[in-house]
């Protein structure tokens, strides 16, 4: 039986709309079972705490458990691979971190491609770093430090929490932009590096502000500048590095991602709920307690941010000749 052309077009249009309607219905019903959030860092880390805050909020809002799974190893790459190899259905989320943007360039033979294989959902927070020196260093400002470093090439030891960490690449970015030659001294984590800085065994470090602020206030360390684009409320009188080295900016950051090809409707639903959480004063206060301001965005804004971070750190890695350990 032949259908009149008008009826045929009407049925065809209806058939074409079915996938979109089913996706919207699926997103509206989501989630119908527990969701796991993979964290590539240990329990108790700032990223883990942020994940638990967001997970608890989403559980209350969406009516299903959001379960935290800590999958530690290879600077977060173990957890990243596990997440991106999961089904793109919204039931596996990943806490994405600044290290992911570094690893995207640093590791040429990863089994997954962070940029290609993940879909950004929402940013959560950023972490201020502080450029700090031992009090014996004859510099009270960034320009004075640059002059001192340029007069003593290769003689000033720059501590970091380890090769390829944010504290390392933040220092290398400074070296590149300020045209200074600092001797990188990597440690196995920030605490031993900080201890040697306080003891005067090394002279400068780029460290997360929350872990250093007590020593700065006690006069055991001297803060020269914060590394973010704006001044920190924790040390409002301390300038930014960018006030003296135009364009300099470095920070840690945490957000939520999901495997590529997760339905847009689910990504948008999660983004909306996470941003509502970040706007809640209690959640904001808890994140502020971690020393990290809230960092909210749309999926597109977060994707652009990750792309810019990846491009920036790629240039630094190439400049410094950083190799994976």
Secondary structure, 3 states (H helix, E strand, C coil): CCCCHHHHHHHHHHHHHHHHHHHHHHHHHCCCCCEEEEECCCCCCHHHHHHHHHHHHHHHHHCCCEEEEECCCHHHHHHHHHHHCCCCCCCEEEEEEHHHHHHHHHCCCCCCCHHHHEEEEEEEEEECEEEEEECCCCCCCHHHHHHHHHHCCCCCEEEECCCCCHHHHHHHHHHHHHCCCCEEEECCCHHHHHHHHHHCCCCEEEEEHHHHHHHHHCCCEEEEEECCCCCCHHHCCCCEHHHCCCCCCCCEEEEEEEECCCCHHHHHHHHHHHHHHHHCHHHHHHHHHCCCCECCCCHHHHHHHHHHHHHHHHHHHHHHCCCCC
